[in-house]
């Protein structure tokens, strides 16, 4: 029977194909069993009281959840990983494992909108003080750290506007004050960025996006280093978080092809981003993989690739022109998610979701997720959008 591989010895593409796989434990089957379970029986009272067996209750883990957790821990270089029912639940778990009433968290001003909502409407309600900081002002970050600051929450690149953060400087600042660092790494994934290797304590992903890759599962992951792992594991158990086995299985299946998909997403996104940069009706393209991006140097230093998500700023135009542009698209669907095989577009409006910084732009901002379609068809689709855009402008 085939033995378990040691994926930590291999390069990323090999690791992603084998991490968390142990056919020897699955009667030789390549993929893990999908275990639907709640009750687990014990052989005797002594074992039940000690809990000294691999599985004690379905919510606490099964061979199915363990396979994905092990795979993610291997990819992230983590002490451990926990799964959650969504990306936002992963963010919530990470924050709650760091802070309690009376503590203070520093949050990048450019974070994912629901993250800000979580901080303002939930964390504050339970006595956690929240401050937002300019993600590009490293010198000012240290001045915001207080005696009760427990963690700095980062997102690189930033949501909607794609600001790159200097993670090494942020980690150095945090370490000087004995503060934890969290990073939402959904855009880069554990394939193109290794937050824990940069000194981050908690690496978070909305696995709904690129891990799953097929727009049909909600799941989140939080991977921790040795320092943050005990609190993360305890909070996960205390909150009773659990992901259904079928969703875990689909996420694990998606993970196996993530490297191939991401390579295509990046190649196509670069082609379309370069095409957009050459258009007279586009003011600028916000994609860290482009040399024109202000954070390109940081991206090259800390990332080995880019995903299919970016934004571009149109020249000044009316709201009706933006509506016309988006409504004319057929391959780029109008949707809030991203990371799936299909291309998506939305009208991004970051100005209303800032408090420590301001967003000044000449024209409307459109966010694209470039899927796996042929780029020639996607460019033709965008051409149709621009035709409608100019017709609406008159």
Secondary structure, DSSP 8 states (H G I E B T S, - for coil): ------GGGS-HHHHHHHTT--GGGTTT-SS------SB---SSHHHHHHT-SS-SBGGG--HHHHHHHHHHHHHHT-SEEEEESSHHHHHHHHHHHH--TT-EEEEETT--HHHHHHIIIIITTTT-EEEEE-TT-HHHHHHH--TTEEEEEEESS-TTT-----HHHHHHHHHHTT-EEEEE-TTTHHHH--GGGGT-SEEEE-TTTTTT-SS----EEEEE-HHHHHHHHHHHHHHT----HHHHHHHHHHHHTHHHHHHHHHHHHHHHHHHHHT-TTEEEEE-TTSTTSTTHHHHHHH-S---SEEEEEESS--HHHHHHHHHT-SSSEE-S--SSSS-EEEEE-GGGG-SSS----SS-EEEEE--SS-HHHHHHHHHHHHHHHHHHH-
